Amino acid sequence: MKKTLLISTLMLGMTGSLLAQETEKKPLTISGYAEVYYQQDFNNPKSNTRPGFVYSHNRNNEVNLNLGFIKANYQTEKLRSNLALAVGTYMNANYAAEQGVMKNIYEANVGFKLSEKYDLWLDAGILPSHIGFESAVGADCFTLTRSMLADNSPYFETGAKLSYNTNNGKWSMAALVLNGWQRIERVEGNSTPAFGHQLTYRPNEKVTLNSSSFIGNDFPDEERKMRYFHNLYGQFQVSDKFALIAGLDVGAQQKEKGNDAFNMWYSPVFIAKFSPTEKVSIAARGEYYNDEKGIIIATETENGFQTFGASINVDYNILPNLVWRTEVKTLNSKDEIFVNRDAISKKNNVMAVTSLAIRF
Protein backbone atom coordinates (compact mmCIF):
# COMPACT_ATOMS: atom_id res chain seq x y z
CA MET A 1 0.00 0.00 0.00
CA LYS A 2 2.79 2.40 0.91
CA LYS A 3 4.60 1.52 -2.33
CA THR A 4 1.45 2.24 -4.32
CA LEU A 5 1.00 5.60 -2.60
CA LEU A 6 4.67 6.45 -3.12
CA ILE A 7 4.52 5.57 -6.84
CA SER A 8 1.29 7.55 -7.25
CA THR A 9 2.84 10.56 -5.53
CA LEU A 10 5.92 10.38 -7.72
CA MET A 11 3.78 10.03 -10.85
CA LEU A 12 1.68 13.06 -9.88
CA GLY A 13 4.83 15.04 -9.14
CA MET A 14 6.34 14.20 -12.51
CA THR A 15 3.09 15.02 -14.31
CA GLY A 16 2.84 18.34 -12.49
CA SER A 17 6.44 19.15 -13.39
CA LEU A 18 5.84 18.35 -17.06
CA LEU A 19 2.68 20.46 -17.11
CA ALA A 20 4.53 23.36 -15.48
CA GLN A 21 7.25 23.11 -18.13
CA GLU A 22 4.64 23.06 -20.89
CA THR A 23 2.89 26.15 -19.50
CA GLU A 24 6.13 28.13 -19.17
CA LYS A 25 6.30 30.88 -21.72
CA LYS A 26 8.73 30.12 -24.51
CA PRO A 27 11.13 32.99 -25.25
CA LEU A 28 10.76 32.64 -29.04
CA THR A 29 7.38 32.91 -30.77
CA ILE A 30 6.59 32.97 -34.48
CA SER A 31 3.46 34.73 -35.72
CA GLY A 32 2.01 36.07 -38.94
CA TYR A 33 -0.61 38.33 -40.44
CA ALA A 34 -2.18 38.70 -43.87
CA GLU A 35 -4.86 41.03 -45.21
CA VAL A 36 -6.25 40.76 -48.74
CA TYR A 37 -8.69 43.32 -50.15
CA TYR A 38 -10.72 44.46 -53.12
CA GLN A 39 -11.52 48.14 -53.61
CA GLN A 40 -13.79 50.03 -56.01
CA ASP A 41 -13.41 53.76 -56.59
CA PHE A 42 -16.73 54.97 -58.04
CA ASN A 43 -14.96 57.73 -59.99
CA ASN A 44 -13.52 54.78 -61.92
CA PRO A 45 -10.18 56.48 -62.74
CA LYS A 46 -7.92 55.03 -65.41
CA SER A 47 -5.15 54.55 -62.86
CA ASN A 48 -5.43 51.57 -60.53
CA THR A 49 -3.61 53.49 -57.82
CA ARG A 50 -5.57 55.56 -55.32
CA PRO A 51 -4.68 59.29 -54.86
CA GLY A 52 -1.17 59.99 -53.58
CA PHE A 53 -2.25 60.74 -50.00
CA VAL A 54 -3.50 57.13 -49.58
CA TYR A 55 -0.74 54.76 -48.45
CA SER A 56 -2.73 51.81 -47.14
CA HIS A 57 -5.21 49.86 -49.31
CA ASN A 58 -4.10 52.04 -52.19
CA ARG A 59 -4.86 49.83 -55.20
CA ASN A 60 -8.19 50.12 -57.00
CA ASN A 61 -10.36 47.63 -58.90
CA GLU A 62 -8.22 44.59 -58.19
CA VAL A 63 -7.78 41.89 -55.56
CA ASN A 64 -4.52 42.53 -53.79
CA LEU A 65 -2.54 42.02 -50.59
CA ASN A 66 -2.36 45.08 -48.37
CA LEU A 67 0.03 43.62 -45.82
CA GLY A 68 1.43 40.19 -45.11
CA PHE A 69 4.26 39.45 -42.69
CA ILE A 70 6.01 36.74 -40.73
CA LYS A 71 7.32 37.86 -37.36
CA ALA A 72 9.75 36.35 -34.86
CA ASN A 73 9.61 37.69 -31.33
CA TYR A 74 12.17 36.85 -28.64
CA GLN A 75 11.29 37.89 -25.10
CA THR A 76 12.96 37.22 -21.75
CA GLU A 77 12.97 39.13 -18.50
CA LYS A 78 15.87 41.34 -19.59
CA LEU A 79 15.98 41.05 -23.38
CA ARG A 80 13.53 41.45 -26.25
CA SER A 81 13.83 41.47 -30.01
CA ASN A 82 11.54 41.53 -33.06
CA LEU A 83 12.15 40.70 -36.70
CA ALA A 84 9.33 40.86 -39.25
CA LEU A 85 9.61 40.60 -43.04
CA ALA A 86 6.65 41.83 -45.07
CA VAL A 87 5.16 42.24 -48.54
CA GLY A 88 2.07 43.96 -49.93
CA THR A 89 0.82 47.23 -51.37
CA TYR A 90 1.28 48.90 -47.97
CA MET A 91 4.99 48.06 -48.12
CA ASN A 92 5.31 49.29 -51.71
CA ALA A 93 3.76 52.66 -50.84
CA ASN A 94 5.32 53.35 -47.45
CA TYR A 95 8.82 52.01 -48.12
CA ALA A 96 9.24 53.53 -51.60
CA ALA A 97 12.13 55.72 -50.41
CA GLU A 98 14.11 52.80 -48.96
CA GLN A 99 16.83 50.86 -50.75
CA GLY A 100 17.08 47.16 -51.66
CA VAL A 101 16.05 44.63 -49.03
CA MET A 102 15.17 47.46 -46.63
CA LYS A 103 11.89 47.76 -48.53
CA ASN A 104 10.69 44.51 -46.96
CA ILE A 105 11.71 45.02 -43.31
CA TYR A 106 8.51 45.67 -41.41
CA GLU A 107 10.21 45.54 -38.02
CA ALA A 108 13.75 44.78 -36.78
CA ASN A 109 14.78 45.85 -33.29
CA VAL A 110 16.57 44.78 -30.13
CA GLY A 111 15.90 45.97 -26.59
CA PHE A 112 17.26 45.33 -23.13
CA LYS A 113 16.10 46.19 -19.65
CA LEU A 114 18.22 48.84 -17.94
CA SER A 115 17.02 48.36 -14.37
CA GLU A 116 16.38 45.45 -12.03
CA LYS A 117 13.86 47.47 -10.05
CA TYR A 118 12.04 49.53 -12.68
CA ASP A 119 10.38 48.75 -16.03
CA LEU A 120 12.96 50.79 -17.96
CA TRP A 121 13.96 49.65 -21.45
CA LEU A 122 16.21 50.77 -24.28
CA ASP A 123 15.16 49.58 -27.76
CA ALA A 124 16.91 50.32 -31.05
CA GLY A 125 16.31 49.51 -34.70
CA ILE A 126 13.27 49.69 -36.98
CA LEU A 127 10.31 50.23 -34.67
CA PRO A 128 6.55 50.72 -34.93
CA SER A 129 5.70 54.42 -34.86
CA HIS A 130 5.11 56.03 -31.49
CA ILE A 131 2.58 58.35 -33.18
CA GLY A 132 -1.15 57.73 -33.49
CA PHE A 133 -3.81 55.19 -32.55
CA GLU A 134 -3.87 53.35 -35.91
CA SER A 135 -1.26 50.89 -37.13
CA ALA A 136 -0.56 49.09 -40.39
CA VAL A 137 -2.26 45.97 -38.97
CA GLY A 138 -5.84 46.58 -40.01
CA ALA A 139 -7.31 44.00 -37.63
CA ASP A 140 -6.09 46.16 -34.72
CA CYS A 141 -7.97 49.24 -35.98
CA PHE A 142 -11.62 50.26 -35.61
CA THR A 143 -11.97 50.81 -39.37
CA LEU A 144 -10.87 48.87 -42.43
CA THR A 145 -9.00 51.76 -44.12
CA ARG A 146 -6.77 54.20 -42.30
CA SER A 147 -7.74 57.76 -41.44
CA MET A 148 -6.12 60.56 -43.45
CA LEU A 149 -4.07 61.60 -40.41
CA ALA A 150 -2.73 58.04 -39.99
CA ASP A 151 -1.82 57.62 -43.66
CA ASN A 152 0.07 60.92 -43.60
CA SER A 153 2.07 60.49 -40.41
CA PRO A 154 4.72 57.83 -39.68
CA TYR A 155 3.73 54.15 -39.53
CA PHE A 156 7.32 53.14 -38.65
CA GLU A 157 10.53 54.79 -37.48
CA THR A 158 14.21 53.99 -37.06
CA GLY A 159 16.31 54.98 -34.10
CA ALA A 160 16.59 54.44 -30.35
CA LYS A 161 13.77 54.53 -27.82
CA LEU A 162 14.06 54.86 -24.03
CA SER A 163 10.78 53.81 -22.40
CA TYR A 164 9.45 53.52 -18.87
CA ASN A 165 6.22 52.10 -17.43
CA THR A 166 5.08 52.78 -13.89
CA ASN A 167 4.44 49.84 -11.58
CA ASN A 168 0.71 50.54 -11.41
CA GLY A 169 0.46 50.47 -15.22
CA LYS A 170 -1.15 53.89 -15.44
CA TRP A 171 1.70 55.84 -17.01
CA SER A 172 3.95 55.02 -19.96
CA MET A 173 6.58 57.41 -21.26
CA ALA A 174 9.25 57.35 -23.93
CA ALA A 175 11.95 59.55 -25.45
CA LEU A 176 13.24 58.84 -28.96
CA VAL A 177 16.16 59.74 -31.24
CA LEU A 178 15.20 59.05 -34.87
CA ASN A 179 16.60 59.01 -38.41
CA GLY A 180 13.72 61.11 -39.70
CA TRP A 181 10.02 61.18 -40.55
CA GLN A 182 9.13 57.56 -41.38
CA ARG A 183 12.56 56.56 -42.64
CA ILE A 184 15.01 53.72 -42.25
CA GLU A 185 17.87 55.57 -43.95
CA ARG A 186 18.29 59.27 -43.28
CA VAL A 187 17.76 61.69 -46.18
CA GLU A 188 20.95 62.01 -48.24
CA GLY A 189 22.85 65.09 -47.10
CA ASN A 190 21.00 65.28 -43.79
CA SER A 191 23.24 65.23 -40.69
CA THR A 192 20.63 66.14 -38.07
CA PRO A 193 18.85 63.60 -35.85
CA ALA A 194 15.14 63.93 -35.14
CA PHE A 195 13.52 63.58 -31.73
CA GLY A 196 10.21 62.43 -30.33
CA HIS A 197 8.31 61.80 -27.14
CA GLN A 198 5.34 59.72 -26.07
CA LEU A 199 3.29 60.04 -22.89
CA THR A 200 0.36 57.69 -22.25
CA TYR A 201 -2.01 57.77 -19.29
CA ARG A 202 -4.43 54.94 -18.49
CA PRO A 203 -6.41 55.90 -15.36
CA ASN A 204 -8.39 52.66 -15.71
CA GLU A 205 -8.97 49.82 -18.18
CA LYS A 206 -11.53 51.86 -20.14
CA VAL A 207 -9.59 55.06 -20.84
CA THR A 208 -6.33 55.73 -22.71
CA LEU A 209 -4.98 59.25 -23.23
CA ASN A 210 -1.89 59.75 -25.39
CA SER A 211 0.43 62.59 -26.40
CA SER A 212 3.18 62.06 -29.01
CA SER A 213 5.51 64.42 -30.83
CA PHE A 214 8.12 64.65 -33.57
CA ILE A 215 10.77 67.38 -33.92
CA GLY A 216 13.28 67.31 -36.73
CA ASN A 217 14.43 68.22 -40.21
CA ASP A 218 13.58 65.86 -43.07
CA PHE A 219 15.57 67.68 -45.77
CA PRO A 220 19.27 67.91 -46.73
CA ASP A 221 21.23 70.33 -44.55
CA GLU A 222 21.32 73.05 -47.22
CA GLU A 223 17.50 73.06 -47.33
CA ARG A 224 16.95 72.53 -43.61
CA LYS A 225 13.35 73.16 -42.53
CA MET A 226 12.44 72.25 -38.98
CA ARG A 227 9.21 70.31 -38.53
CA TYR A 228 7.25 70.34 -35.26
CA PHE A 229 4.43 67.84 -34.99
CA HIS A 230 2.08 66.75 -32.22
CA ASN A 231 -0.48 63.94 -32.05
CA LEU A 232 -3.10 63.79 -29.30
CA TYR A 233 -5.79 61.16 -28.89
CA GLY A 234 -8.14 59.60 -26.38
CA GLN A 235 -9.63 56.12 -26.55
CA PHE A 236 -12.68 55.34 -24.43
CA GLN A 237 -14.37 51.99 -23.83
CA VAL A 238 -17.73 53.43 -22.80
CA SER A 239 -19.34 50.00 -22.31
CA ASP A 240 -18.84 46.38 -23.38
CA LYS A 241 -20.46 47.22 -26.72
CA PHE A 242 -19.53 50.86 -27.35
CA ALA A 243 -16.12 52.53 -27.83
CA LEU A 244 -14.91 55.94 -29.00
CA ILE A 245 -11.67 57.43 -30.33
CA ALA A 246 -10.99 61.14 -30.74
CA GLY A 247 -7.70 62.29 -32.25
CA LEU A 248 -5.95 65.44 -33.45
CA ASP A 249 -2.74 65.99 -35.44
CA VAL A 250 -1.16 69.45 -35.58
CA GLY A 251 2.07 70.24 -37.44
CA ALA A 252 4.21 73.22 -38.39
CA GLN A 253 7.21 73.46 -40.70
CA GLN A 254 9.58 76.32 -41.50
CA LYS A 255 8.84 78.01 -44.81
CA GLU A 256 12.54 78.43 -45.55
CA LYS A 257 15.85 77.60 -43.89
CA GLY A 258 16.52 80.03 -41.04
CA ASN A 259 13.08 81.60 -41.45
CA ASP A 260 10.86 82.32 -38.43
CA ALA A 261 7.69 81.89 -40.51
CA PHE A 262 5.91 78.51 -40.51
CA ASN A 263 3.33 76.67 -42.59
CA MET A 264 0.83 74.61 -40.59
CA TRP A 265 -1.45 71.64 -41.11
CA TYR A 266 -3.94 69.89 -38.85
CA SER A 267 -6.35 66.96 -38.84
CA PRO A 268 -9.09 66.03 -36.35
CA VAL A 269 -10.83 62.63 -36.42
CA PHE A 270 -13.64 60.98 -34.48
CA ILE A 271 -14.51 57.25 -34.61
CA ALA A 272 -17.37 55.44 -32.84
CA LYS A 273 -17.58 51.65 -32.70
CA PHE A 274 -20.62 49.58 -31.72
CA SER A 275 -20.42 45.79 -31.20
CA PRO A 276 -23.94 44.36 -30.86
CA THR A 277 -22.59 40.78 -30.69
CA GLU A 278 -19.22 39.10 -30.23
CA LYS A 279 -18.98 38.49 -33.98
CA VAL A 280 -20.30 41.77 -35.41
CA SER A 281 -19.08 45.35 -35.00
CA ILE A 282 -19.98 48.60 -36.76
CA ALA A 283 -17.75 51.70 -36.89
CA ALA A 284 -18.48 55.22 -38.13
CA ARG A 285 -15.78 57.83 -38.77
CA GLY A 286 -15.74 61.56 -39.41
CA GLU A 287 -12.49 63.35 -40.23
CA TYR A 288 -10.97 66.48 -41.74
CA TYR A 289 -7.49 67.24 -43.07
CA ASN A 290 -6.28 70.80 -43.70
CA ASP A 291 -2.92 71.22 -45.43
CA GLU A 292 -3.48 74.42 -47.37
CA LYS A 293 0.22 74.93 -48.14
CA GLY A 294 0.88 71.34 -49.23
CA ILE A 295 3.49 70.48 -46.59
CA ILE A 296 2.43 66.84 -46.29
CA ILE A 297 -0.12 66.50 -49.12
CA ALA A 298 0.72 68.56 -52.20
CA THR A 299 -2.13 69.18 -54.68
CA GLU A 300 -0.86 72.21 -56.67
CA THR A 301 -4.36 73.71 -56.39
CA GLU A 302 -5.51 77.10 -55.12
CA ASN A 303 -6.68 75.94 -51.68
CA GLY A 304 -4.31 73.02 -51.24
CA PHE A 305 -5.60 69.92 -49.49
CA GLN A 306 -8.69 70.73 -47.45
CA THR A 307 -10.76 67.56 -47.31
CA PHE A 308 -13.61 66.12 -45.24
CA GLY A 309 -14.02 62.36 -44.92
CA ALA A 310 -16.74 60.05 -43.61
CA SER A 311 -17.00 56.28 -43.55
CA ILE A 312 -19.02 53.40 -42.18
CA ASN A 313 -17.50 50.02 -41.49
CA VAL A 314 -19.03 46.57 -40.77
CA ASP A 315 -16.90 43.70 -39.45
CA TYR A 316 -17.81 40.04 -39.06
CA ASN A 317 -15.50 37.76 -37.06
CA ILE A 318 -15.76 34.47 -38.94
CA LEU A 319 -13.28 32.86 -36.55
CA PRO A 320 -11.36 34.26 -33.57
CA ASN A 321 -8.39 34.92 -35.89
CA LEU A 322 -10.26 35.64 -39.16
CA VAL A 323 -12.28 38.80 -39.80
CA TRP A 324 -14.27 39.89 -42.85
CA ARG A 325 -14.55 43.67 -43.17
CA THR A 326 -16.48 46.00 -45.49
CA GLU A 327 -16.31 49.79 -45.65
CA VAL A 328 -17.84 52.62 -47.65
CA LYS A 329 -15.99 55.95 -47.55
CA THR A 330 -16.60 59.38 -49.04
CA LEU A 331 -14.10 62.24 -49.39
CA ASN A 332 -15.05 65.81 -50.23
CA SER A 333 -12.38 68.42 -50.99
CA LYS A 334 -12.47 72.19 -51.38
CA ASP A 335 -10.70 71.89 -54.74
CA GLU A 336 -11.14 69.46 -57.61
CA ILE A 337 -8.37 67.03 -56.70
CA PHE A 338 -10.02 63.75 -57.78
CA VAL A 339 -10.15 62.55 -61.38
CA ASN A 340 -12.68 60.23 -63.04
CA ARG A 341 -12.23 57.94 -66.04
CA ASP A 342 -12.92 60.78 -68.48
CA ALA A 343 -10.11 62.85 -66.93
CA ILE A 344 -12.67 65.24 -65.43
CA SER A 345 -11.60 66.73 -62.09
CA LYS A 346 -14.05 66.41 -59.21
CA LYS A 347 -14.31 67.57 -55.63
CA ASN A 348 -15.72 64.31 -54.26
CA ASN A 349 -14.70 60.68 -54.18
CA VAL A 350 -16.71 57.65 -53.07
CA MET A 351 -15.21 54.19 -52.68
CA ALA A 352 -16.05 50.79 -51.23
CA VAL A 353 -13.62 48.15 -50.04
CA THR A 354 -13.85 44.69 -48.54
CA SER A 355 -11.12 42.61 -46.94
CA LEU A 356 -10.23 39.38 -45.19
CA ALA A 357 -7.62 39.55 -42.42
CA ILE A 358 -6.08 36.56 -40.65
CA ARG A 359 -3.63 36.14 -37.77
CA PHE A 360 -1.64 32.98 -37.19
Secondary structure, 3 states (H helix, E strand, C coil): CHHHHHHHHHHHHHHHHHHHHHHCCCCEEEEEEEEEEEEEECCCCCCCECCCCCCCCCECCCEEEEEEEEEEEEECCCEEEEEEEEECHHHHHHCCCCCHHHHHEEEEEEEEECCCCCEEEEEEEEEECCCCCCCCCHHHCCCCCCCHHHHCCCCEEEEEEEEEECCCCCEEEEEEEECCCCCCCCCCCCCCCEEEEEEEEEEECCEEEEEEEEEEECCCHHHCCEEEEEEEEEEEECCCCEEEEEEEEEEEEECCCCCCCEEEEEEEEEEEEECCCCCEEEEEEEEEEEECCCCCCCCCCCCCEEEEEEEEEEEEEEECCEEEEEEEEEEEECCCCEECCCCCEECEEEEEEEEEEEEC
